[in-house]
């Protein structure tokens, strides 16, 4: 069995991994979960791998320096495909003697560094044989994550992937957050991190100075310098608006520019350009069955998955993408960005 699979795979010396039999079968879907995955431990939006057919699943995209498991459904009742002991480097998965297929097994692969990876999982012999290969191919795609009362996210290690922010189209270092700011929460409205991870392993983007020991009070229409911090013992700082400058309906745009280390706040209610965009170019993105249908853009459209990979684009103002996997997608146009979930 082992030699037959090796011959059929023809993978240039990669070793066969035999699965501990549970009730062996080739899964219809395969997902990645864990702090290394773009979806972290959020099983409801676990990162789906591409089913290439013939028992082969692939993924190319961001992985963080953390733990990783493979699972056959978006449920903790699914079968997990894990190494014989935790800590086995994913890039050395082909050297393991066995891959365990088991419900509830907490063993984990280890991703040795942040980056863009190519990962493939091969099933053969009706699911009784499994092989995993993985390699680092590029730097990690740029992103930031918002923390604070405005986003509702506070824990740097468990940021839900739906709030990840990717660069403005045509840039690698300009990130835009839009939402409301409300009175209360001690005005701790905004701070940003470079990617979701333990607080001592990710860059924080914070105010250069604060007014009350914690918050730098800001005004719309103003630009402020940012301070980059890495586990310097002084990470609990925020930008914020005084309560008298907040209403539950007040919508703010925060533009973080890591090219010149600045952040600007704008009031969208008083932005005539924004009002014109909304009235004349209402971009709609909706799933109709398995198809993502986008219409109403004033120019080109680009669609990204939660790991920052572009999945489709067009130079026109409408786009239909068939057969997307379940997950969260970001639709970007010249008019702004929309998140949509399947």
N, C-alpha and C positions, 0 to 999 in steps of 0.2 A: 504493500500500500504506500509506504513512504517513498520508495524509489519511483513508483508510477506517478505520484503527485509531483515529485521534483522534476521529472521529465516533462510532464504536461505543462508545468508552470514556466520552465526555462528561465529562471530568474537569476542566472549568473552566480550561482553558489549560495543563495539564501537557503537557510536550513528550514526543514519542515517542522511545524509545530503541531503536535497531535493533541486533540482536545479530550479532556476527561468527559466521558459520555454521561449526559444527563438524560436526554431522549433526543439523540442527535438529529438535527435538521438544519438545513440552510435557511437562515432567517430571511424574511421579506424586506426588513428594514434593519439598519444598524446605526446606532447613535453613539456620541461621545459625551461623557459627563465627567465632572471633577474640576478642581481649580485650574487645571491646564486648559480646559475646553473653553471656547468663547461663551458657552452657556453656563459655565461654572457647575454648581450642583442643582441648578434649576431644571429639574427633570421634565417639567411641562414644556420647556422650549429647548430640550437637549439638541445639540448640534447633530443634524442628520448627515450621514455620509452618502455619497452618490452610489446608487446600485448600478453597476456597469453590466450586470448580467453574468451568467455562468458562475455565480457564487463569489464575485469580486466586488468589493466596496472600496471607494476611494475618497480622499479628502485632501484638498490643498488650501491652506489658510493659516490663520493665526493659532498658535498654541503658546500658553504661558509656561513659565518655569514652575511647574507644580505637578499634582497627581492627576491620573487619567484612568478611566475605565471605558470599556465598550459594552453596550447593552442593546438588546434587540427590540425594545419598545420604550415609549415615554412613560414608563411606570416602574416603580421599584420592585414590582413582581416579575420583571423581565429577566431573561438569562443574561448574566454578565460574563464577559470574556476577559480574564485577568491572568496575570503571571502566577507562577507557583509560590512566590514570596513577594511582598510589597517592596517597592524601591527599584525594581528591575527597570533599567533605562529603556525608554521606548525605542530609541535609536539602536538598541541592541536586542530588540525583541526576537530577532531571528536566531539568537544564540540560546534561547531558552529550550529546555527539553520538552516542555509541556505547557499548553495553555489550558486553564481550567474554565469550563463552561458550567456555571452554577448560579442559581438564584440566591441572592443575599450575600455572596462572597465579597468581602471588603478589601481584598488584595488590590493593589494599584500599581500601574506603571508610573515611572517618573520621567517627566520631560526635563532634560538637563539645562535648557536655556530658552529664553524667549525667542520667537522667530516665526517665520513662515515655513511650514512643513508640508511634505508630501507623505501621506500615510495610505497604505493599502492593506486590506484584510481579505484573505483568500480562504474560501470554504471549498472542501472537496469531499468525495466519498460520502455523499449524503449528509454532510455536516459533521462527520466524525473526525475530519482532519482540518486544521486551521493553521494558517500562516500569516504573520504580521510583519510588514516592513515599514520603516519610517526613516526619513532623512530631513535634516535642516537644509533649506534651499535659499533662504533670503532673510533679511531683517523683518521684524514685525511691522505690519502696517500701522501707521500713526492713528491714534485715537485719544480721547480723554473721556472721563466719567465725572458727572456732577455729583457733589455731596452737599448736604444741607437741607434746610427746611423747604427751599423752593423746589427741590427735586424729590424730597421724601426719602432720599438715600443717605444713610449715615455710616454704615460699615463699609470700609474700603475693600474688604475681602469678599463681599457678597452682593455687589452691585448687580441689579437685574439687567440682563443684556439689552432690554428694550430702551434703556436710557443712555446707552453708549452713544458718543458723539464722534463722527468721522469728519475729516477735513472738508471745508468748502471745496466744491469742484474747481479744479485747476490749481489748488494749493496743497501743501502738506503740513501747514502749521497754523491755519486759521480755523477756529471751531466756534460754532454758533449754538447757543442754547436759547430757547424761547419758552416762556411760561409765565405764571402769575406769582406775585409775592404778596404775602398776607401778613397782617399784624401778628405780633407774638413770636414765639420761638426765640426770644431774645435777639431777634433780627439776624440770626445765623442763617442767612439765605443761600450763600454761594461759597463754595471752594471746589477745586477740581483736582483730579489725580490723573496720572498718565495712563494707567490701565488698572483693572481690578486685581488687587493682591493684598497681602498683609501690609499693614501701614509702614512697616520698616523695609519694604521691598519695592515701593513705588514712589515716583516723584509726586509731590504735592505742589500745586500752584496756588499761592496765597497772597494776601495783601502785603505790600511792602512795609506798611505800618498800620497800627490799629488805634482806635480812639478810646476804647474803654477796657483795654486789656485783652479783648477777644474779637471785636467787630470793627471793621473800617466802614463807617457810614458813607454811603455814596449817593450821588444824584444822577438822574438821567441826563444824557447829553454830555457826560464827562468821561474822560479817559484816565485810567490809573495804572501805575506800574505794578507788576507782579513780582513776588519773591518765590524762587524755586527752593524747595526744601526736601531733604532726604533724611528722615529719622533723626532730626536735629533736636528733638525734645520740645519743639515749639510748633506743633502741627495744628493745634486747635484754634486756628484763626479763620475768620470769614469776612466776606464782603456782605453788607446788608443795608437795608433801607430802614430809616426810623419809622415807627408805627404811624406817625402822622403822614408819611409819604406812601402808605400802603392802603390798598383796598382789595377785597377778595377778587375784584374784576380787573385789577390793574395788570396789564400784560407787558412784560419786559423782554427785551432782547439783550443778551450778554454775548459779546464778541471777544473771544480769547485769542490773542495773536501771540503765538510763541516765537514768531520771527523777531519781534521787537520787545517781547515780554511786557505786553500791555493788555488791559481789559477795558472795554467800553460798554456802558449801559445806555440803552435807548428805550424810550417809552413808545411802544408800538401804537398806542391809541392816538398819539399825536404825530405819527409818521405818515405824511401824505403819500409817499411812495408806496408804503405798505398798504394803505387803504385802496389806492388805485389798483395794485396787484390783486387784491382780494376781490374788488368789484368787477374787474375786467378779465382776470385770468384765474378762475377758480379751478385748481388742480384737484382731480378726484382720483383716488386709487382704491380699488375694491376687488376682493376675490369673488369671482363668479364660478362656482364649482372649483376646479383645480387651476383656473386661469386667473392671473393677476391682470386686471384691466385698468389702464391709466389714461386719462384724457384731460384736456383743458390746459395743458402747459403752453406757455408762450414761445418756448423754444425746445431745445433738446432735453432728453430724459435719461437718467442713469439710475439703475437699481442695484443696491448692495445687500448682501446678507449680513448677519450680525457679526461675522468675523471680519467684515470690511472688504470682502471679495466682490467685485462687480459681476453681476449675473446676467445683465443685459443693458443695452443702451440704444438710443436712436437720436437722430438729429431733428426729428419731427416732434410735434406736440402731443402725440398719442402713441401708446405701446400696449400690446397684449403679449404676456409671457405665459405659455402653457406649461403645466406639469411641475410647478415649483414644489419643493419639499415643504413640509410644515415648518414654521419658524417665523421669526420677525425679520422684516425687510425695511430698508430705508430707500424711499423714492426721492431723488434729488433733481430739482429743476432750477432754472434761473430765478424762479419765484420763491424758492425755499425748499424745505425738506419735510417729508411726511413719513411717519412710521406706520406700517401696516402688518398685521399678524394673520397667519393662516392657521 
